[in-house]
């Protein structure tokens, strides 16, 4: 007789609610001569590479509900001379974040209201480079000169070298990139000149093709505002939508989120989350948005958890939220994001193991991860396990009495662990 988890699974399969994944059809028949082993486990923590993100300088960066920390970075902090890159500012950031058992979400930017641009000084000093200073949000703001070939060359070379150095670095979770104010793919207030203060669609194409080549493992993301043809290149070059990049939304949960923001999300394809992460930041359109975006009853007719499920969100920057919500609520909200693994069956034959595992979260994990027993990894990469899917994992050897499965991922820092839920019960003959 099946245990309770298996009864539920079979019922959902019959209803067509749960899909199979990775290995195709369910292969339980391959394990009929395996013996079920009891397994109990709970997910008690926010999972690595998911959840609510605070700034690396936040006083909340040691809270137990935090797995990710965010930081802007400046191009001119790393490069001051042509082709000379000093990555020590990046190293300092990553070391500090990792020392707290967390990983970083990083965004390099050029333009910030009220500040000089972060274009390297050697480029600014070139005689034919012209920078524009204009008001943005009422403050004098420097904008880059994207006409200049050296700025274009530098921008591509910077990201090529960045990827070469950090693509597989476990201290780095996700990279955000872009142009315009805060690198958020817009200049809604200030001097917008396509091809000068904002790079041309042709150069954006060159850059995106490069990013897709340079970053093999780490996911890079651009703002959903790139879906606006005024800024982004996708109307002119729709084939760019085939590249593997994620998206972030810097006004998540605001009142009109169901209109413009949703249109922008969908312009990149409903299934993009299957290979690249979706993230963002809580809306700062109003103080009300910040104060109530995580209220259990929701706001504007939507709850945070419902929006997380709708958009398959993996992370959200919520640096201000500790002022408005309790640690318990922040942990609860954080745990609603990203992947969530559940082991539905655990069977052994000699030293061999068969594990039925499902993803009951809202997104996949975006790094390679494997079920392991006794240090031996299974034959399925959980990176390919989509929300609502499940698969059998075969592990050749590794089992001995009392050994339980783990989920192994090379992209973790010290102190991180991927948990799973399990309620596999071996029922007695009397219960049949």
Secondary structure, 3 states (H helix, E strand, C coil): CCCHHHHHHHHHHHHCCCEECCCCCCCHHHHCCCEECCEEECCCCCCCCCEEEEECCCCCCCCCCCCEEEEEEEHHHHEEECCEECCHHHHHHHHHHHHCCCEEEEEEECECCCCCCCCCHHHHCCCCCCCEEEEECCEEEEECCCCCHHHHHHHHHHHHHHHHHHCCCCCEEEEECCCEECCCCECCCCCCCECCCECCHHHHHHHHHHHHHHCCCCEEEEEHHHHCCCCCCCCCCHHHHHCCCEEEEEEECCCCHHHHHHHHHHHCCCCHHHCCCEEEEECCCCHHHHHHCCCCCCECCECHHHHHHHHCCCEEECCCHHHCCCHHHHHHHHCCCCCCEEEEEEEEECCEEEEEEEECCCCCCCCCCEEEECCEECCCCHHHCCCCEEEEEEECCCCCCCCCCEEECCCCCCCCCECEEEEECCCCHHHC
